[in-house]
Amino acid sequence: MRHISPNYYITYSEPSSAVKGVFSSVASSYDVMNDAMSLGVHRLWKDDLISQLNPGQADQTRPGIKCIDVAGGTGDIALRILDHARTKHADRTLSVQVVDINPEMLNEGRKRARQTMYWNTPQIGFHEGNAQEMDSFADNEFDLYTIAFGIRNCTDIPAVLQQAHRILKPGGVFACLEFSRVEQPVLAQYVP
């Protein structure tokens, strides 16, 4: 059983369409919902994630870092990545592809992106898709894969991880930010 919202749970046997349907009803208030669930701390966690990842190239001899933000419909992680690359590294070649199973969530992200300098540039794109089936992306395509508060909503986490591994370049970075408790005893000892 996986928790996906304050009042809804899915089981592994439920199809991805169940997840897609739930998020249609909360798309416009999703970030506010995360504010309530984390008392606003999720914004600090997201900022810290981006700071630790430090996306962008100070050395412009290797431009064009390619990032993918999965389950990132509202665009908040993608825009943080782009802002960080621009402000910390003067990098305007980094790009982020946002993927989400829910078209309403993607519409929220597009609305947010339209208010930025990245809109209508190759730096950001929005794609409807399932994290478990990333067939529209090539093997070894991305340098950075992020999924923030989304893996808990996937009905087949091993498939998500297999797809992430497939589309990441060798040496690429997988970054998952999540509310979930670590239950594996060996890993749990390292998590506060």
Summary of the structure (lengths in Angstrom):
residues: 192
radius of gyration: 16.2
end to end distance: 23.5
largest distance: 49.4
contacts: 581
relative contact order: 0.16
helix: 42%
strand: 22%
